[in-house]
Amino acid sequence: MIYYVIALFIIIIDQITKILVVRNMELGESVRVVDGLFYITSHRNTGAAWGMLEGQMWLFYIVTLVVIAGILYYFHRHAKGNALFSLSLMTILGGAVGNFIDRVLRQEVVDFIQFTFFNFIFNIADAALTVGVILLLVQMILEEVQEKRKKNGKHSSLNTGK
């Protein structure tokens, strides 16, 4: 249950921040938070990351629904008892749903977080998706290491005659 709360929290924070940007900033307006480093910049994106597949909303609807279904399937079938796997899936879910809401309601995604050392503007949902994927990769690496240890343990016990 806590993992659904995490996903819901991400969705709520994502949508509140986007509403604040839409209501209080002109498109293209930028507010300095940390000079030369971090800005809140009102931007819209009709594509995916870095503007890829711009205007292909039907594709985003289908892909997002498939991703959501896959996340829920893996969460209920494979993530029970695995906190890192559960957290990664629900973080991805929160991000996917956050941007899906934008695409359905606005036919575009509201972006506003801008760091000068990146050449793109993103939002809370994008950040959640990125963190979720990183956590998922960590989970996969940990599983692989664990499997190798089990395999090596079996081989070493066979070799020692135990």
VEXSEGU-631588 format. One record per atom (N, C-alpha, C): residue in three letters; z, x negated, y. Coordinates in Angstrom, 2 decimals, always signed. Layout:
# VEXSEGU-631588
+---------+---------+---------+---------+
: residuo :       w :       u :       v :
+---------+---------+---------+---------+
:     ALA :       Z :       X :       Y :
...
+---------+---------+---------+---------+
//
This chain:
# VEXSEGU-631588
+---------+---------+---------+---------+
: residuo :       w :       u :       v :
+---------+---------+---------+---------+
:     MET :   +0.00 :   -0.82 :   -1.21 :
:     MET :   +0.00 :   +0.00 :   +0.00 :
:     MET :   +0.00 :   -0.86 :   +1.27 :
:     ILE :   +0.76 :   -1.96 :   +1.23 :
:     ILE :   +0.86 :   -2.81 :   +2.41 :
:     ILE :   -0.51 :   -3.37 :   +2.80 :
:     TYR :   -1.35 :   -3.59 :   +1.81 :
:     TYR :   -2.67 :   -4.15 :   +2.10 :
:     TYR :   -3.56 :   -3.15 :   +2.84 :
:     TYR :   -3.41 :   -1.88 :   +2.53 :
:     TYR :   -4.14 :   -0.86 :   +3.30 :
:     TYR :   -3.62 :   -0.80 :   +4.73 :
:     VAL :   -2.33 :   -1.01 :   +4.91 :
:     VAL :   -1.75 :   -1.03 :   +6.25 :
:     VAL :   -2.33 :   -2.20 :   +7.05 :
:     ILE :   -2.50 :   -3.34 :   +6.40 :
:     ILE :   -3.11 :   -4.51 :   +7.06 :
:     ILE :   -4.53 :   -4.18 :   +7.51 :
:     ALA :   -5.31 :   -3.58 :   +6.63 :
:     ALA :   -6.69 :   -3.20 :   +6.99 :
:     ALA :   -6.68 :   -2.21 :   +8.15 :
:     LEU :   -5.80 :   -1.22 :   +8.09 :
:     LEU :   -5.70 :   -0.22 :   +9.15 :
:     LEU :   -5.28 :   -0.86 :  +10.47 :
:     PHE :   -4.35 :   -1.79 :  +10.42 :
:     PHE :   -3.91 :   -2.50 :  +11.62 :
:     PHE :   -5.08 :   -3.25 :  +12.27 :
:     ILE :   -5.88 :   -3.92 :  +11.46 :
:     ILE :   -7.06 :   -4.63 :  +11.98 :
:     ILE :   -8.01 :   -3.66 :  +12.65 :
:     ILE :   -8.27 :   -2.53 :  +12.00 :
:     ILE :   -9.19 :   -1.52 :  +12.54 :
:     ILE :   -8.67 :   -0.99 :  +13.88 :
:     ILE :   -7.39 :   -0.67 :  +13.93 :
:     ILE :   -6.80 :   -0.11 :  +15.16 :
:     ILE :   -6.86 :   -1.12 :  +16.30 :
:     ILE :   -6.42 :   -2.35 :  +16.05 :
:     ILE :   -6.45 :   -3.38 :  +17.11 :
:     ILE :   -7.88 :   -3.64 :  +17.56 :
:     ASP :   -8.81 :   -3.70 :  +16.60 :
:     ASP :  -10.22 :   -3.91 :  +16.93 :
:     ASP :  -10.73 :   -2.80 :  +17.84 :
:     GLN :  -10.48 :   -1.57 :  +17.48 :
:     GLN :  -11.01 :   -0.45 :  +18.25 :
:     GLN :  -10.33 :   -0.32 :  +19.62 :
:     ILE :   -9.03 :   -0.56 :  +19.68 :
:     ILE :   -8.33 :   -0.49 :  +20.98 :
:     ILE :   -8.88 :   -1.55 :  +21.93 :
:     THR :   -9.05 :   -2.77 :  +21.44 :
:     THR :   -9.56 :   -3.84 :  +22.32 :
:     THR :  -10.98 :   -3.54 :  +22.78 :
:     LYS :  -11.79 :   -2.98 :  +21.90 :
:     LYS :  -13.17 :   -2.64 :  +22.28 :
:     LYS :  -13.19 :   -1.51 :  +23.31 :
:     ILE :  -12.34 :   -0.51 :  +23.13 :
:     ILE :  -12.26 :   +0.59 :  +24.09 :
:     ILE :  -11.84 :   +0.05 :  +25.46 :
:     LEU :  -10.86 :   -0.85 :  +25.48 :
:     LEU :  -10.42 :   -1.44 :  +26.75 :
:     LEU :  -11.56 :   -2.19 :  +27.44 :
:     VAL :  -12.34 :   -2.93 :  +26.68 :
:     VAL :  -13.47 :   -3.67 :  +27.26 :
:     VAL :  -14.51 :   -2.70 :  +27.81 :
:     VAL :  -14.88 :   -1.70 :  +27.02 :
:     VAL :  -15.91 :   -0.74 :  +27.44 :
:     VAL :  -15.48 :   +0.02 :  +28.69 :
:     ARG :  -14.23 :   +0.44 :  +28.74 :
:     ARG :  -13.75 :   +1.25 :  +29.87 :
:     ARG :  -13.47 :   +0.44 :  +31.14 :
:     ASN :  -13.15 :   -0.83 :  +30.98 :
:     ASN :  -12.67 :   -1.60 :  +32.13 :
:     ASN :  -13.57 :   -2.73 :  +32.60 :
:     MET :  -14.67 :   -2.97 :  +31.88 :
:     MET :  -15.54 :   -4.08 :  +32.25 :
:     MET :  -16.99 :   -3.64 :  +32.27 :
:     GLU :  -17.73 :   -4.20 :  +33.19 :
:     GLU :  -19.18 :   -4.00 :  +33.22 :
:     GLU :  -19.81 :   -4.88 :  +32.15 :
:     LEU :  -20.92 :   -4.43 :  +31.61 :
:     LEU :  -21.65 :   -5.24 :  +30.64 :
:     LEU :  -22.02 :   -6.58 :  +31.28 :
:     GLY :  -21.69 :   -7.66 :  +30.63 :
:     GLY :  -21.96 :   -8.99 :  +31.16 :
:     GLY :  -20.83 :   -9.57 :  +31.99 :
:     GLU :  -19.88 :   -8.74 :  +32.39 :
:     GLU :  -18.75 :   -9.23 :  +33.18 :
:     GLU :  -17.88 :  -10.16 :  +32.33 :
:     SER :  -17.37 :  -11.19 :  +32.96 :
:     SER :  -16.55 :  -12.18 :  +32.26 :
:     SER :  -15.26 :  -12.41 :  +33.03 :
:     VAL :  -14.14 :  -12.43 :  +32.32 :
:     VAL :  -12.83 :  -12.68 :  +32.92 :
:     VAL :  -12.27 :  -13.96 :  +32.30 :
:     ARG :  -11.94 :  -14.90 :  +33.16 :
:     ARG :  -11.38 :  -16.17 :  +32.70 :
:     ARG :   -9.95 :  -15.96 :  +32.21 :
:     VAL :   -9.67 :  -16.42 :  +31.01 :
:     VAL :   -8.31 :  -16.39 :  +30.48 :
:     VAL :   -7.73 :  -17.80 :  +30.54 :
:     VAL :   -8.46 :  -18.76 :  +30.01 :
:     VAL :   -8.11 :  -20.18 :  +30.10 :
:     VAL :   -9.36 :  -20.89 :  +30.62 :
:     ASP :   -9.27 :  -21.38 :  +31.84 :
:     ASP :  -10.44 :  -21.95 :  +32.51 :
:     ASP :  -11.12 :  -23.02 :  +31.66 :
:     GLY :  -12.42 :  -22.85 :  +31.50 :
:     GLY :  -13.21 :  -23.82 :  +30.76 :
:     GLY :  -13.08 :  -23.73 :  +29.25 :
:     LEU :  -12.30 :  -22.76 :  +28.75 :
:     LEU :  -12.07 :  -22.68 :  +27.31 :
:     LEU :  -12.25 :  -21.28 :  +26.74 :
:     PHE :  -11.58 :  -20.29 :  +27.34 :
:     PHE :  -11.53 :  -18.95 :  +26.75 :
:     PHE :  -11.75 :  -17.88 :  +27.81 :
:     TYR :  -12.69 :  -16.96 :  +27.52 :
:     TYR :  -13.04 :  -15.88 :  +28.43 :
:     TYR :  -13.13 :  -14.57 :  +27.66 :
:     ILE :  -12.88 :  -13.47 :  +28.36 :
:     ILE :  -13.17 :  -12.14 :  +27.85 :
:     ILE :  -14.48 :  -11.74 :  +28.53 :
:     THR :  -15.53 :  -11.59 :  +27.74 :
:     THR :  -16.87 :  -11.31 :  +28.26 :
:     THR :  -17.41 :  -10.07 :  +27.59 :
:     SER :  -17.75 :   -9.06 :  +28.38 :
:     SER :  -18.28 :   -7.80 :  +27.84 :
:     SER :  -19.72 :   -8.00 :  +27.39 :
:     HIS :  -19.93 :   -7.81 :  +26.10 :
:     HIS :  -21.25 :   -8.04 :  +25.50 :
:     HIS :  -21.49 :   -6.98 :  +24.43 :
:     ARG :  -22.75 :   -6.64 :  +24.20 :
:     ARG :  -23.10 :   -5.69 :  +23.13 :
:     ARG :  -24.09 :   -6.36 :  +22.20 :
:     ASN :  -23.98 :   -6.01 :  +20.93 :
:     ASN :  -24.82 :   -6.61 :  +19.89 :
:     ASN :  -25.36 :   -5.50 :  +19.00 :
:     THR :  -26.66 :   -5.38 :  +18.91 :
:     THR :  -27.26 :   -4.37 :  +18.03 :
:     THR :  -27.68 :   -4.99 :  +16.70 :
:     GLY :  -27.32 :   -6.25 :  +16.49 :
:     GLY :  -27.64 :   -6.93 :  +15.24 :
:     GLY :  -26.38 :   -7.39 :  +14.53 :
:     ALA :  -26.56 :   -8.38 :  +13.68 :
:     ALA :  -25.43 :   -8.98 :  +12.98 :
:     ALA :  -24.99 :  -10.21 :  +13.77 :
:     ALA :  -24.28 :  -11.10 :  +13.11 :
:     ALA :  -23.83 :  -12.33 :  +13.76 :
:     ALA :  -25.01 :  -13.07 :  +14.36 :
:     TRP :  -24.81 :  -13.58 :  +15.55 :
:     TRP :  -25.82 :  -14.33 :  +16.30 :
:     TRP :  -27.07 :  -13.50 :  +16.58 :
:     GLY :  -26.93 :  -12.16 :  +16.58 :
:     GLY :  -28.05 :  -11.28 :  +16.91 :
:     GLY :  -29.07 :  -11.10 :  +15.81 :
:     MET :  -28.78 :  -11.57 :  +14.61 :
:     MET :  -29.74 :  -11.42 :  +13.51 :
:     MET :  -29.93 :   -9.94 :  +13.18 :
:     LEU :  -31.11 :   -9.59 :  +12.73 :
:     LEU :  -31.46 :   -8.22 :  +12.31 :
:     LEU :  -31.20 :   -7.20 :  +13.41 :
:     GLU :  -31.48 :   -7.57 :  +14.62 :
:     GLU :  -31.23 :   -6.71 :  +15.78 :
:     GLU :  -31.91 :   -5.35 :  +15.62 :
:     GLY :  -31.15 :   -4.29 :  +15.84 :
:     GLY :  -31.68 :   -2.93 :  +15.83 :
:     GLY :  -31.86 :   -2.31 :  +14.46 :
:     GLN :  -31.48 :   -2.98 :  +13.41 :
:     GLN :  -31.67 :   -2.46 :  +12.04 :
:     GLN :  -30.42 :   -1.68 :  +11.59 :
:     MET :  -30.06 :   -0.66 :  +12.33 :
:     MET :  -28.82 :   +0.08 :  +12.05 :
:     MET :  -28.77 :   +0.66 :  +10.65 :
:     TRP :  -29.87 :   +1.23 :  +10.17 :
:     TRP :  -29.88 :   +1.83 :   +8.84 :
:     TRP :  -29.49 :   +0.80 :   +7.79 :
:     LEU :  -29.94 :   -0.44 :   +7.96 :
:     LEU :  -29.61 :   -1.50 :   +7.02 :
:     LEU :  -28.11 :   -1.82 :   +7.07 :
:     PHE :  -27.56 :   -1.87 :   +8.28 :
:     PHE :  -26.13 :   -2.13 :   +8.42 :
:     PHE :  -25.29 :   -1.01 :   +7.82 :
:     TYR :  -25.72 :   +0.23 :   +7.97 :
:     TYR :  -24.99 :   +1.35 :   +7.38 :
:     TYR :  -24.93 :   +1.19 :   +5.87 :
:     ILE :  -26.07 :   +0.94 :   +5.25 :
:     ILE :  -26.15 :   +0.82 :   +3.79 :
:     ILE :  -25.34 :   -0.37 :   +3.30 :
:     VAL :  -25.56 :   -1.53 :   +3.90 :
:     VAL :  -24.87 :   -2.74 :   +3.47 :
:     VAL :  -23.36 :   -2.58 :   +3.63 :
:     THR :  -22.92 :   -2.03 :   +4.76 :
:     THR :  -21.49 :   -1.86 :   +4.99 :
:     THR :  -20.87 :   -0.91 :   +3.97 :
:     LEU :  -21.54 :   +0.19 :   +3.67 :
:     LEU :  -21.00 :   +1.13 :   +2.68 :
:     LEU :  -20.93 :   +0.49 :   +1.30 :
:     VAL :  -21.92 :   -0.31 :   +0.94 :
:     VAL :  -21.89 :   -1.02 :   -0.35 :
:     VAL :  -20.75 :   -2.04 :   -0.36 :
:     VAL :  -20.58 :   -2.77 :   +0.73 :
:     VAL :  -19.50 :   -3.75 :   +0.82 :
:     VAL :  -18.14 :   -3.06 :   +0.71 :
:     ILE :  -17.96 :   -1.96 :   +1.42 :
:     ILE :  -16.69 :   -1.23 :   +1.35 :
:     ILE :  -16.42 :   -0.76 :   -0.07 :
:     ALA :  -17.43 :   -0.21 :   -0.73 :
:     ALA :  -17.26 :   +0.24 :   -2.12 :
:     ALA :  -16.89 :   -0.94 :   -3.02 :
:     GLY :  -17.57 :   -2.07 :   -2.84 :
:     GLY :  -17.27 :   -3.25 :   -3.64 :
:     GLY :  -15.87 :   -3.77 :   -3.41 :
:     ILE :  -15.45 :   -3.79 :   -2.16 :
:     ILE :  -14.09 :   -4.25 :   -1.84 :
:     ILE :  -13.06 :   -3.35 :   -2.50 :
:     LEU :  -13.23 :   -2.05 :   -2.37 :
:     LEU :  -12.27 :   -1.12 :   -2.97 :
:     LEU :  -12.26 :   -1.25 :   -4.49 :
:     TYR :  -13.42 :   -1.42 :   -5.11 :
:     TYR :  -13.49 :   -1.61 :   -6.55 :
:     TYR :  -12.72 :   -2.86 :   -6.96 :
:     TYR :  -13.03 :   -3.99 :   -6.33 :
:     TYR :  -12.36 :   -5.24 :   -6.69 :
:     TYR :  -10.87 :   -5.20 :   -6.37 :
:     PHE :  -10.52 :   -4.55 :   -5.30 :
:     PHE :   -9.10 :   -4.44 :   -4.94 :
:     PHE :   -8.33 :   -3.70 :   -6.03 :
:     HIS :   -8.86 :   -2.59 :   -6.50 :
:     HIS :   -8.15 :   -1.78 :   -7.49 :
:     HIS :   -8.28 :   -2.32 :   -8.91 :
:     ARG :   -9.36 :   -3.01 :   -9.23 :
:     ARG :   -9.59 :   -3.48 :  -10.60 :
:     ARG :   -9.17 :   -4.92 :  -10.85 :
:     HIS :   -9.23 :   -5.76 :   -9.83 :
:     HIS :   -9.04 :   -7.19 :  -10.08 :
:     HIS :   -7.98 :   -7.87 :   -9.20 :
:     ALA :   -7.52 :   -7.24 :   -8.17 :
:     ALA :   -6.64 :   -7.92 :   -7.22 :
:     ALA :   -5.16 :   -7.58 :   -7.42 :
:     LYS :   -4.86 :   -6.67 :   -8.32 :
:     LYS :   -3.45 :   -6.29 :   -8.52 :
:     LYS :   -2.62 :   -7.51 :   -8.92 :
:     GLY :   -1.51 :   -7.68 :   -8.22 :
:     GLY :   -0.63 :   -8.80 :   -8.50 :
:     GLY :   -1.08 :  -10.12 :   -7.90 :
:     ASN :   -2.17 :  -10.12 :   -7.18 :
:     ASN :   -2.68 :  -11.34 :   -6.56 :
:     ASN :   -2.70 :  -11.14 :   -5.04 :
:     ALA :   -1.66 :  -11.64 :   -4.39 :
:     ALA :   -1.48 :  -11.39 :   -2.96 :
:     ALA :   -2.63 :  -11.96 :   -2.12 :
:     LEU :   -3.06 :  -13.18 :   -2.42 :
:     LEU :   -4.11 :  -13.80 :   -1.62 :
:     LEU :   -5.43 :  -13.06 :   -1.77 :
:     PHE :   -5.78 :  -12.68 :   -2.99 :
:     PHE :   -7.01 :  -11.94 :   -3.23 :
:     PHE :   -6.95 :  -10.58 :   -2.53 :
:     SER :   -5.82 :   -9.90 :   -2.66 :
:     SER :   -5.64 :   -8.59 :   -2.01 :
:     SER :   -5.75 :   -8.71 :   -0.50 :
:     LEU :   -5.08 :   -9.71 :   +0.07 :
:     LEU :   -5.12 :   -9.92 :   +1.52 :
:     LEU :   -6.53 :  -10.23 :   +1.99 :
:     SER :   -7.25 :  -11.06 :   +1.26 :
:     SER :   -8.61 :  -11.40 :   +1.67 :
:     SER :   -9.51 :  -10.17 :   +1.66 :
:     LEU :   -9.40 :   -9.37 :   +0.61 :
:     LEU :  -10.25 :   -8.17 :   +0.52 :
:     LEU :   -9.93 :   -7.17 :   +1.62 :
:     MET :   -8.66 :   -6.94 :   +1.89 :
:     MET :   -8.30 :   -5.94 :   +2.91 :
:     MET :   -8.58 :   -6.44 :   +4.32 :
:     THR :   -8.55 :   -7.75 :   +4.53 :
:     THR :   -8.92 :   -8.31 :   +5.83 :
:     THR :  -10.42 :   -8.12 :   +6.06 :
:     ILE :  -11.21 :   -8.37 :   +5.02 :
:     ILE :  -12.65 :   -8.13 :   +5.10 :
:     ILE :  -12.91 :   -6.64 :   +5.31 :
:     LEU :  -12.18 :   -5.79 :   +4.60 :
:     LEU :  -12.35 :   -4.34 :   +4.76 :
:     LEU :  -12.08 :   -3.91 :   +6.20 :
:     GLY :  -10.98 :   -4.38 :   +6.78 :
:     GLY :  -10.66 :   -4.03 :   +8.16 :
:     GLY :  -11.75 :   -4.44 :   +9.12 :
:     GLY :  -12.28 :   -5.64 :   +8.96 :
:     GLY :  -13.37 :   -6.10 :   +9.82 :
:     GLY :  -14.65 :   -5.30 :   +9.63 :
:     ALA :  -14.98 :   -5.03 :   +8.37 :
:     ALA :  -16.21 :   -4.28 :   +8.09 :
:     ALA :  -16.14 :   -2.87 :   +8.66 :
:     VAL :  -15.01 :   -2.22 :   +8.49 :
:     VAL :  -14.86 :   -0.85 :   +9.00 :
:     VAL :  -14.84 :   -0.85 :  +10.53 :
:     GLY :  -14.18 :   -1.85 :  +11.14 :
:     GLY :  -14.15 :   -1.93 :  +12.60 :
:     GLY :  -15.54 :   -1.98 :  +13.21 :
:     ASN :  -16.39 :   -2.84 :  +12.69 :
:     ASN :  -17.76 :   -2.92 :  +13.22 :
:     ASN :  -18.60 :   -1.72 :  +12.80 :
:     PHE :  -18.32 :   -1.15 :  +11.63 :
:     PHE :  -19.05 :   +0.04 :  +11.18 :
:     PHE :  -18.80 :   +1.21 :  +12.14 :
:     ILE :  -17.57 :   +1.36 :  +12.58 :
:     ILE :  -17.24 :   +2.43 :  +13.54 :
:     ILE :  -18.09 :   +2.27 :  +14.80 :
:     ASP :  -18.19 :   +1.05 :  +15.31 :
:     ASP :  -19.02 :   +0.79 :  +16.49 :
:     ASP :  -20.47 :   +1.19 :  +16.25 :
:     ARG :  -21.00 :   +0.78 :  +15.12 :
:     ARG :  -22.42 :   +1.06 :  +14.84 :
:     ARG :  -22.68 :   +2.56 :  +14.73 :
:     VAL :  -21.73 :   +3.29 :  +14.14 :
:     VAL :  -21.90 :   +4.74 :  +14.01 :
:     VAL :  -21.74 :   +5.43 :  +15.36 :
:     LEU :  -20.72 :   +5.07 :  +16.12 :
:     LEU :  -20.43 :   +5.75 :  +17.39 :
:     LEU :  -21.29 :   +5.29 :  +18.56 :
:     ARG :  -21.65 :   +3.99 :  +18.58 :
:     ARG :  -22.34 :   +3.44 :  +19.75 :
:     ARG :  -23.74 :   +2.90 :  +19.45 :
:     GLN :  -24.09 :   +2.78 :  +18.19 :
:     GLN :  -25.34 :   +2.14 :  +17.76 :
:     GLN :  -25.41 :   +0.68 :  +18.23 :
:     GLU :  -24.27 :   +0.09 :  +18.45 :
:     GLU :  -24.14 :   -1.32 :  +18.81 :
:     GLU :  -22.69 :   -1.72 :  +18.60 :
:     VAL :  -22.46 :   -3.02 :  +18.56 :
:     VAL :  -21.10 :   -3.54 :  +18.38 :
:     VAL :  -20.65 :   -4.16 :  +19.69 :
:     VAL :  -19.43 :   -3.85 :  +20.08 :
:     VAL :  -18.84 :   -4.41 :  +21.30 :
:     VAL :  -18.22 :   -5.77 :  +20.96 :
:     ASP :  -18.70 :   -6.80 :  +21.62 :
:     ASP :  -18.16 :   -8.15 :  +21.48 :
:     ASP :  -17.54 :   -8.56 :  +22.80 :
:     PHE :  -16.51 :   -9.41 :  +22.75 :
:     PHE :  -15.86 :   -9.77 :  +24.01 :
:     PHE :  -15.09 :  -11.09 :  +23.98 :
:     ILE :  -14.85 :  -11.67 :  +22.84 :
:     ILE :  -14.09 :  -12.91 :  +22.75 :
:     ILE :  -15.07 :  -14.08 :  +22.86 :
:     GLN :  -14.86 :  -14.92 :  +23.86 :
:     GLN :  -15.77 :  -16.03 :  +24.09 :
:     GLN :  -14.99 :  -17.33 :  +24.30 :
:     PHE :  -15.23 :  -18.28 :  +23.42 :
:     PHE :  -14.72 :  -19.64 :  +23.58 :
:     PHE :  -15.90 :  -20.51 :  +23.99 :
:     THR :  -15.69 :  -21.38 :  +24.95 :
:     THR :  -16.81 :  -22.16 :  +25.47 :
:     THR :  -17.37 :  -23.15 :  +24.46 :
:     PHE :  -16.58 :  -23.54 :  +23.44 :
:     PHE :  -17.08 :  -24.50 :  +22.46 :
:     PHE :  -17.89 :  -23.83 :  +21.35 :
:     PHE :  -17.97 :  -22.49 :  +21.34 :
:     PHE :  -18.87 :  -21.75 :  +20.45 :
:     PHE :  -20.00 :  -21.20 :  +21.30 :
:     ASN :  -21.14 :  -21.00 :  +20.70 :
:     ASN :  -22.27 :  -20.45 :  +21.44 :
:     ASN :  -22.47 :  -18.97 :  +21.12 :
:     PHE :  -21.37 :  -18.26 :  +20.90 :
:     PHE :  -21.48 :  -16.83 :  +20.63 :
:     PHE :  -20.22 :  -16.11 :  +21.09 :
:     ILE :  -20.35 :  -14.78 :  +21.19 :
:     ILE :  -19.25 :  -13.91 :  +21.59 :
:     ILE :  -18.97 :  -13.00 :  +20.39 :
:     PHE :  -17.70 :  -12.78 :  +20.09 :
:     PHE :  -17.35 :  -12.00 :  +18.92 :
:     PHE :  -16.22 :  -11.03 :  +19.24 :
:     ASN :  -15.69 :  -10.35 :  +18.22 :
:     ASN :  -14.62 :   -9.37 :  +18.41 :
:     ASN :  -13.58 :   -9.54 :  +17.31 :
:     ILE :  -12.56 :   -8.70 :  +17.33 :
:     ILE :  -11.47 :   -8.77 :  +16.35 :
:     ILE :  -12.00 :   -8.53 :  +14.94 :
:     ALA :  -12.90 :   -7.58 :  +14.77 :
:     ALA :  -13.47 :   -7.30 :  +13.45 :
:     ALA :  -14.21 :   -8.52 :  +12.91 :
:     ASP :  -14.99 :   -9.17 :  +13.76 :
:     ASP :  -15.70 :  -10.39 :  +13.34 :
:     ASP :  -14.71 :  -11.47 :  +12.90 :
:     ALA :  -13.64 :  -11.63 :  +13.68 :
:     ALA :  -12.62 :  -12.62 :  +13.34 :
:     ALA :  -11.97 :  -12.28 :  +12.00 :
:     ALA :  -11.68 :  -11.00 :  +11.78 :
:     ALA :  -11.08 :  -10.57 :  +10.51 :
:     ALA :  -12.02 :  -10.84 :   +9.35 :
:     LEU :  -13.30 :  -10.54 :   +9.53 :
:     LEU :  -14.29 :  -10.82 :   +8.48 :
:     LEU :  -14.31 :  -12.32 :   +8.15 :
:     THR :  -14.30 :  -13.14 :   +9.17 :
:     THR :  -14.34 :  -14.59 :   +8.97 :
:     THR :  -13.09 :  -15.08 :   +8.25 :
:     VAL :  -11.93 :  -14.64 :   +8.71 :
:     VAL :  -10.67 :  -15.03 :   +8.07 :
:     VAL :  -10.63 :  -14.53 :   +6.63 :
:     GLY :  -11.06 :  -13.29 :   +6.41 :
:     GLY :  -11.08 :  -12.73 :   +5.06 :
:     GLY :  -11.97 :  -13.51 :   +4.11 :
:     VAL :  -13.14 :  -13.91 :   +4.58 :
:     VAL :  -14.05 :  -14.71 :   +3.74 :
:     VAL :  -13.44 :  -16.08 :   +3.45 :
:     ILE :  -12.82 :  -16.69 :   +4.44 :
:     ILE :  -12.16 :  -17.99 :   +4.22 :
:     ILE :  -11.05 :  -17.84 :   +3.18 :
:     LEU :  -10.23 :  -16.80 :   +3.31 :
:     LEU :   -9.17 :  -16.56 :   +2.33 :
:     LEU :   -9.75 :  -16.32 :   +0.94 :
:     LEU :  -10.85 :  -15.60 :   +0.87 :
:     LEU :  -11.51 :  -15.35 :   -0.42 :
:     LEU :  -12.01 :  -16.66 :   -1.03 :
:     LEU :  -12.58 :  -17.53 :   -0.22 :
:     LEU :  -13.02 :  -18.84 :   -0.72 :
:     LEU :  -11.85 :  -19.67 :   -1.22 :
:     VAL :  -10.74 :  -19.65 :   -0.49 :
:     VAL :   -9.53 :  -20.35 :   -0.93 :
:     VAL :   -9.07 :  -19.79 :   -2.27 :
:     GLN :   -9.07 :  -18.47 :   -2.40 :
:     GLN :   -8.69 :  -17.81 :   -3.66 :
:     GLN :   -9.59 :  -18.28 :   -4.80 :
:     MET :  -10.88 :  -18.33 :   -4.56 :
:     MET :  -11.82 :  -18.75 :   -5.60 :
:     MET :  -11.59 :  -20.21 :   -6.01 :
:     ILE :  -11.32 :  -21.07 :   -5.05 :
:     ILE :  -11.05 :  -22.48 :   -5.34 :
:     ILE :   -9.76 :  -22.60 :   -6.15 :
:     LEU :   -8.73 :  -21.87 :   -5.74 :
:     LEU :   -7.46 :  -21.91 :   -6.48 :
:     LEU :   -7.63 :  -21.43 :   -7.91 :
:     GLU :   -8.40 :  -20.37 :   -8.10 :
:     GLU :   -8.66 :  -19.88 :   -9.46 :
:     GLU :   -9.40 :  -20.92 :  -10.29 :
:     GLU :  -10.36 :  -21.58 :   -9.68 :
:     GLU :  -11.12 :  -22.60 :  -10.40 :
:     GLU :  -10.22 :  -23.77 :  -10.80 :
:     VAL :   -9.37 :  -24.21 :   -9.89 :
:     VAL :   -8.43 :  -25.30 :  -10.19 :
:     VAL :   -7.50 :  -24.88 :  -11.31 :
:     GLN :   -7.00 :  -23.66 :  -11.25 :
:     GLN :   -6.10 :  -23.15 :  -12.28 :
:     GLN :   -6.80 :  -23.10 :  -13.64 :
:     GLU :   -8.04 :  -22.64 :  -13.66 :
:     GLU :   -8.80 :  -22.59 :  -14.91 :
:     GLU :   -9.02 :  -23.99 :  -15.48 :
:     LYS :   -9.32 :  -24.95 :  -14.63 :
:     LYS :   -9.52 :  -26.33 :  -15.09 :
:     LYS :   -8.22 :  -26.89 :  -15.66 :
:     ARG :   -7.10 :  -26.58 :  -15.02 :
:     ARG :   -5.81 :  -27.06 :  -15.52 :
:     ARG :   -5.50 :  -26.46 :  -16.89 :
:     LYS :   -5.78 :  -25.17 :  -17.04 :
:     LYS :   -5.57 :  -24.52 :  -18.34 :
:     LYS :   -6.45 :  -25.16 :  -19.40 :
:     LYS :   -7.70 :  -25.36 :  -19.05 :
:     LYS :   -8.67 :  -25.94 :  -19.98 :
:     LYS :   -8.26 :  -27.36 :  -20.36 :
:     ASN :   -7.88 :  -28.16 :  -19.38 :
:     ASN :   -7.44 :  -29.53 :  -19.65 :
:     ASN :   -6.15 :  -29.56 :  -20.45 :
:     GLY :   -5.28 :  -28.62 :  -20.19 :
:     GLY :   -4.04 :  -28.52 :  -20.94 :
:     GLY :   -4.30 :  -28.23 :  -22.40 :
:     LYS :   -5.23 :  -27.34 :  -22.70 :
:     LYS :   -5.59 :  -27.01 :  -24.08 :
:     LYS :   -6.23 :  -28.21 :  -24.76 :
:     HIS :   -7.13 :  -28.89 :  -24.05 :
:     HIS :   -7.79 :  -30.05 :  -24.64 :
:     HIS :   -6.80 :  -31.17 :  -24.90 :
:     SER :   -5.88 :  -31.40 :  -23.96 :
:     SER :   -4.93 :  -32.48 :  -24.15 :
:     SER :   -3.98 :  -32.18 :  -25.29 :
:     SER :   -3.60 :  -30.92 :  -25.48 :
:     SER :   -2.71 :  -30.59 :  -26.60 :
:     SER :   -3.44 :  -30.72 :  -27.92 :
:     LEU :   -4.76 :  -30.45 :  -27.95 :
:     LEU :   -5.55 :  -30.64 :  -29.16 :
:     LEU :   -5.68 :  -32.13 :  -29.48 :
:     ASN :   -5.83 :  -32.93 :  -28.46 :
:     ASN :   -6.01 :  -34.37 :  -28.67 :
:     ASN :   -4.73 :  -35.06 :  -29.12 :
:     THR :   -3.59 :  -34.54 :  -28.72 :
:     THR :   -2.33 :  -35.18 :  -29.09 :
:     THR :   -1.81 :  -34.67 :  -30.41 :
:     GLY :   -2.43 :  -33.66 :  -30.95 :
:     GLY :   -2.03 :  -33.14 :  -32.24 :
:     GLY :   -0.82 :  -32.23 :  -32.20 :
:     LYS :   -0.44 :  -31.77 :  -31.05 :
:     LYS :   +0.71 :  -30.87 :  -30.91 :
:     LYS :   +0.39 :  -29.50 :  -31.38 :
+---------+---------+---------+---------+
//
